[in-house]
Amino acid sequence: MIVGVGTDLCDVRRIAATLERRGERFADKVLGPHEIEVFRQRLAKVELRGIRYLATRFAAKEAFSKAIGRGMVWPMTWRACEVVKATSGQPHIRLHGELATWFEARGWQAHVSVTDESDYASAFVVVEQRPLDAKDCKP
Ligand SMILES: CC(C)(COP(=O)(O)OP(=O)(O)OC[C@H]1O[C@@H](n2cnc3c(N)ncnc32)[C@H](O)[C@@H]1OP(=O)(O)O)[C@@H](O)C(=O)NCCC(=O)NCCS
């Protein structure tokens, strides 16, 4: 059963301007521990790739906050919601701390997709109720 959907469109130029103004403190505020490493590597190689990475992650976190029906309000925080990638390239949501506890207590699972093109980055998140395990079904 689908619990919620969330979407966000992010202007890459706005992210670039904020990064210019506030420096890496901005990325530190938004990105989780795994994401910040990827961001630094990409930024060091090709600056625009780093900025686009930050923009897609920004969009994914906003989209997730909408899919859970809270917005950027506790237990949702920027750094507690990360987007990590499987070896296939498919992105996945990884949660930390109170947000992870809150989310798992509800038996929810999240699916995310991100994209970017020219000046915009976008993300879409679906949250569903995890199917019950067979062992949870009492006769
Ligand atoms: C949800 C949130 C992240 C949206 O971010 P934004 O960059 O300002 O706006 P966006 O254009 O990306 O999205 C706006 C849409 O988010 C949706 N939205 C707002 N609150 C939402 C919530 N709690 N859950 C899911 N979706 C929400 C609405 O559909 C809104 O569009 P609408 O006003 O035309 O219906 C942000 O507004 C937020 O954190 N809200 C919760 C805290 C808050 O301010 N609450 C005020 C009421 S007490």
The ligand as an SDF file (V2000), in Angstrom:
LIG
                    3D

 48 50  0  0  0  0  0  0  0  0999 V2000
    7.1450   20.6260    2.4290 C   0  0  0  0  0  0  0  0  0  0  0  0
    8.2930   21.6500    2.1950 C   0  0  0  0  0  0  0  0  0  0  0  0
    9.6360   20.9050    2.2690 C   0  0  0  0  0  0  0  0  0  0  0  0
    8.0560   22.2830    0.8140 C   0  0  0  0  0  0  0  0  0  0  0  0
    9.1960   22.9890    0.3740 O   0  0  0  0  0  0  0  0  0  0  0  0
    9.2040   24.3350   -0.5440 P   0  0  0  0  0  0  0  0  0  0  0  0
   10.5170   24.3630   -1.2380 O   0  0  0  0  0  0  0  0  0  0  0  0
    8.7820   25.4650    0.3180 O   0  0  0  0  0  0  0  0  0  0  0  0
    8.0340   24.2250   -1.6020 O   0  0  0  0  0  0  0  0  0  0  0  0
    7.8320   23.3020   -2.8950 P   0  0  0  0  0  0  0  0  0  0  0  0
    7.3800   24.1820   -3.9940 O   0  0  0  0  0  0  0  0  0  0  0  0
    8.9860   22.3980   -3.1480 O   0  0  0  0  0  0  0  0  0  0  0  0
    6.6090   22.3890   -2.4320 O   0  0  0  0  0  0  0  0  0  0  0  0
    5.4030   22.9530   -2.0590 C   0  0  0  0  0  0  0  0  0  0  0  0
    4.3970   21.8350   -1.9320 C   0  0  0  0  0  0  0  0  0  0  0  0
    4.7770   20.9440   -0.8850 O   0  0  0  0  0  0  0  0  0  0  0  0
    3.5960   20.2600   -0.4610 C   0  0  0  0  0  0  0  0  0  0  0  0
    3.6410   20.1420    0.9970 N   0  0  0  0  0  0  0  0  0  0  0  0
    3.5930   21.1130    1.9200 C   0  0  0  0  0  0  0  0  0  0  0  0
    3.6210   20.6010    3.1670 N   0  0  0  0  0  0  0  0  0  0  0  0
    3.6710   19.2470    3.0110 C   0  0  0  0  0  0  0  0  0  0  0  0
    3.6760   18.1640    3.9110 C   0  0  0  0  0  0  0  0  0  0  0  0
    3.6640   18.3400    5.2350 N   0  0  0  0  0  0  0  0  0  0  0  0
    3.7230   16.9190    3.4030 N   0  0  0  0  0  0  0  0  0  0  0  0
    3.7440   16.7100    2.0830 C   0  0  0  0  0  0  0  0  0  0  0  0
    3.7210   17.7040    1.1660 N   0  0  0  0  0  0  0  0  0  0  0  0
    3.6890   18.9670    1.6340 C   0  0  0  0  0  0  0  0  0  0  0  0
    2.3930   21.0790   -0.9080 C   0  0  0  0  0  0  0  0  0  0  0  0
    1.7140   20.3600   -1.9100 O   0  0  0  0  0  0  0  0  0  0  0  0
    3.0350   22.3340   -1.5070 C   0  0  0  0  0  0  0  0  0  0  0  0
    2.3650   22.8230   -2.6320 O   0  0  0  0  0  0  0  0  0  0  0  0
    0.9720   23.6320   -2.4600 P   0  0  0  0  0  0  0  0  0  0  0  0
    1.2040   24.5990   -1.3280 O   0  0  0  0  0  0  0  0  0  0  0  0
    0.7720   24.2620   -3.7860 O   0  0  0  0  0  0  0  0  0  0  0  0
   -0.0400   22.5860   -2.1480 O   0  0  0  0  0  0  0  0  0  0  0  0
    8.2800   22.7880    3.2720 C   0  0  0  0  0  0  0  0  0  0  0  0
    7.2120   23.6560    3.0040 O   0  0  0  0  0  0  0  0  0  0  0  0
    8.1740   22.2770    4.6930 C   0  0  0  0  0  0  0  0  0  0  0  0
    9.1610   21.8140    5.2650 O   0  0  0  0  0  0  0  0  0  0  0  0
    6.9580   22.3380    5.2870 N   0  0  0  0  0  0  0  0  0  0  0  0
    6.6970   21.8420    6.6200 C   0  0  0  0  0  0  0  0  0  0  0  0
    6.9730   22.8750    7.6830 C   0  0  0  0  0  0  0  0  0  0  0  0
    6.0650   24.0430    7.5800 C   0  0  0  0  0  0  0  0  0  0  0  0
    6.4840   25.1000    7.1820 O   0  0  0  0  0  0  0  0  0  0  0  0
    4.7980   23.8780    7.9280 N   0  0  0  0  0  0  0  0  0  0  0  0
    3.8760   24.9760    7.8420 C   0  0  0  0  0  0  0  0  0  0  0  0
    2.5680   24.5460    8.4230 C   0  0  0  0  0  0  0  0  0  0  0  0
    2.6870   24.5050   10.2010 S   0  0  0  0  0  0  0  0  0  0  0  0
  1  2  1  0
  2  3  1  0
  2  4  1  0
  2 36  1  0
  4  5  1  0
  5  6  1  0
  6  7  2  0
  6  8  1  0
  6  9  1  0
  9 10  1  0
 10 11  2  0
 10 12  1  0
 10 13  1  0
 13 14  1  0
 14 15  1  0
 15 16  1  0
 15 30  1  0
 16 17  1  0
 17 18  1  0
 17 28  1  0
 18 19  1  0
 18 27  1  0
 19 20  2  0
 20 21  1  0
 21 22  1  0
 21 27  2  0
 22 23  1  0
 22 24  2  0
 24 25  1  0
 25 26  2  0
 26 27  1  0
 28 29  1  0
 28 30  1  0
 30 31  1  0
 31 32  1  0
 32 33  2  0
 32 34  1  0
 32 35  1  0
 36 37  1  0
 36 38  1  0
 38 39  2  0
 38 40  1  0
 40 41  1  0
 41 42  1  0
 42 43  1  0
 43 44  2  0
 43 45  1  0
 45 46  1  0
 46 47  1  0
 47 48  1  0
M  END
$$$$
